């Protein structure tokens, strides 16, 4: 994977990278993803299942559609009607499924650098975390130039015979309280088994001119394990916590666990 890798040495170091993302005059939408282990690649949950047990494209498509139909048949039992009434496409169904922890071909991102940081440091405390990011409009332009606009063949992208290795950035067609709090964005691959990280990295690398411009690079920030508790503590003062990112009782429970861990770390 052809990526730009930066090792973060301090909170100020991290902020300087984030500042460089906000000063671009074109005000690009940045897609950021925090992962607790820097060795993990940015891969959708459904693709991880397929990688564990390699199968044909046709079988992958069949499994994906079966999962969708199962969710659709029972969603009305747990999801509000006003939410269900807004869903008009299969990608929209996948967004809803993603919210309820169903494996889909979508990959979660966020437009918030600090939300991404939270997910990079909140778990796997003993290993280095990572924040991946890229400029969404740049990727969309490059993919459109090569394959055309995604909306022009939206009805075909889920069909196995049209499974081209194209990854497009997309914004949510609706938001739940949780996805709104997390400022959720997504990437979607026309191939259900496509490796989002590899495709994004290779596409941006072809346009990179070696001038250090982050717009044309797929970048990975390494967050050292020894900085995770400090960063989690700083995020806590910014109200970036489980309680604000995961509405409901589970968010409160996760937030209490964070407080316990931080108090043990700080010795207070």
N, C-alpha and C positions, 0 to 999 in steps of 0.2 A: 504494500500500500504506500503510495507516494504522498507523504504528509509533511507538514511543517511542525516540528515538535519543539516545544518551549518548556523548560523546567522552571517552575515558580519557586522563588527563594524566600518570599515574604508576602505579607498582606499588601504592602505598598507596591511590590512587584506585580501582584495580581491586578490591583487597581490601575496601574499604568497600562496594562494590556487592555483592560476594559475601556479606559479613556481613549485609547487609539481606535476603538470600534465606534465611538460616538462622534468623532470629529470629522468623519468623511462628509463632504459637502452634499453628496447625493443621498445621505440618510438611508442607507441600505438597511433592510430588515435582516438582522443576524439570527441565524438558527444555532442555538447552543444546546448541548446535551452533557449533563454531568453523569459520570459513572464511577462507582465506588472503587473499582479496580482498573488500573490503567492498562492491564493486559487484555481486558475485554474489548472486542471490536463493536462498533455501533451496528447492531444487528436486531431486526424485529423479532418479537417473541415467536411468531409462527416459523420464521426462517430458522431459528435455533432448533426447533423440533425437527425440521426437515434435514438439517445438517447432522443431527444425531443419528438419523436413519435415512440415508439418501434414497430418493424415490424419483420416478419419472415426473415430467411436468404435468401430464394428464392426471396422474394420481394425486399430485399435490393440489391441482385445481379442484378435483373432486372432494378431497378432504376439506379444503377451504370453504367450498360451497355448502357442504354438509354442516360445518360449524356455524355458518351464517344462518342457515335455515333453522337449526336447533335454537339459536339465540332468538331469532325473530318469532318463533312459535311461543316463546315464554316471556318475552320482554314485557308484554303488557301486564304481567302479574306484579312487576316490581318498578317499572319506569312510568313516570307521569305521562298522561295522554298528551299534554301540551308539548312535551319533548318529542314524543313519538310522531306527532303530527308535523313536525318540522323536517323529518327525515325523508328525503326524496331521491337518494341515490345510494348505491352500494358503498362507496367510500364514506358516506355519512353514517351508514350502519356500522362500518368498521370503527369509526371514531367513537361511537357509543359503546361498542364492544370493548374497545381499548380502555375506556373509562371503568368498565366493570371487570378488568383483568382477563379478558378473553384474548387468546393469541390471535393476532392479525398480521397482515403484511405491512401495516403502518409502523413507522418508527416515531416515537415521541421526541419532540424538541421543545425549547422554550425561547421566548424573545428576551427573557431576563437573565443577565449574567449572574445575578446573585441567586436566583432559583437554581440555575445550573450548578453553581458552586455548592449549594446545599446538598444536592444529590451526589456530588463528587466526594463529600466529606462525611456524610451522616452515617454511613455504614462502612464495614471492612476497615476499621480504624487502624489496623496494623499493616495495611498495604497502601501503596501509593494510589491515589485516585486520578481522574482525568476529566477535563472539560474539552469537548470537541466543539468546533464551530466553523461556520462557513457563511458567506453572503448569499441569502436566498435568491434575490433577483438575478445575481450573476449565474447561479446554477440553472435557474429557469431559462434564462436567455440562451445558454449553451445547449441545454437539452432541446429547446424549441428549434434552435438552428439545425440540430442534427435529426430530430425525430418529428418535429411539428408540435403544435400546442396540445397539451394533454386533453383539454376540453373537447377538441375536435374528434377524439376517438375514445372518449370516456367509456362508452358502452362496450368497447372492445378490450380494454386493458386487463380485464379479469379473465379473458379467454386464453387458454394455453397456447393456441396457435399464433397469438399476437404478442407473445411474451418477449418483447425486445428489452435489452438491458438499459432501460431509461429510468432515472430517479427524478421525480419532480417535487419541489417544495410546495406544500399546500397549507392554507389556513383553515381553521375549523369553520364548518358551516353553521354550527351552533356551539354553545358552551354550557357545561354544567358548572355548578359553583366551584368544583374542584379544578376543572380545566381552566376556568377563568382566573382563579387564584394563581395557578401555575403558569399562566400566560402561554398556554399550550399551542404549539405548532406541530406539523407532521411532515414527513417525507413519505412518498408512495412510490413503489417500484412496479413497473408494468409486468415484471416477472415475479411471481410470488416467492420464488426461491432466490431472487437477486440479492447480492451482497451490497447493501446501501453504502457502507463505508468504502469499499473498493471502487464502486462506480463513481461516487462523488469525488474521491481522491483522484482517480485517473482523469475524470472529465476536467476538473479544475487545473490539474497539472499540465494538461495540454495547452492551456491558455496562459500559464504563468511565464512571465518574462524574466524572472530572476531579479526583480528590482525591490524585493522585500515587501511588496504590496499585499496586505492580507486579503484583499478582495478576491484574489485569484488563487488562494491557497486553502486547502483543508487543513486546519490547524488543531493540534492537540496540546493542551496545557497539562503538564504533569504536576499534580499536587502531592508533595511528599507526605508520607504517613505522619511524620512528626509535627506537621502543621495542621492536621485535620481538626483537632480539638480547639486550637486557637481560632481557626476559621469558623467553626461551628459556633463558638462563643460570640464572635463578632457578628455573625448572622443573626444570632438570638437578639442582640441589641437593636438590630434593624427590623425585628419582627418577622424574620424569615425562619419560621419554625414549623414543626409538624402540625401544630394547631391551626396555623393560617393556611397551610398548603393542602391539608387533608381535613376538610370540614366533617364534623360528626364526632361520635364517641371514639372512633378509632384514632382520629387525629389528636384528641385530648390524651388518650392513652400513650400514644407515641411521644407527645410533647412532655408528658411526665417522665418518661424514660430518658428523654434528652436532658431534662433538668437534673435527674439523678446522676447521669454520666458526667455532666459538666461540673457538678458540685464535687464529685469524687476527683475529677481531673484538677480542679482549682484548689482543692483542699479546704473549701469553705462549707 
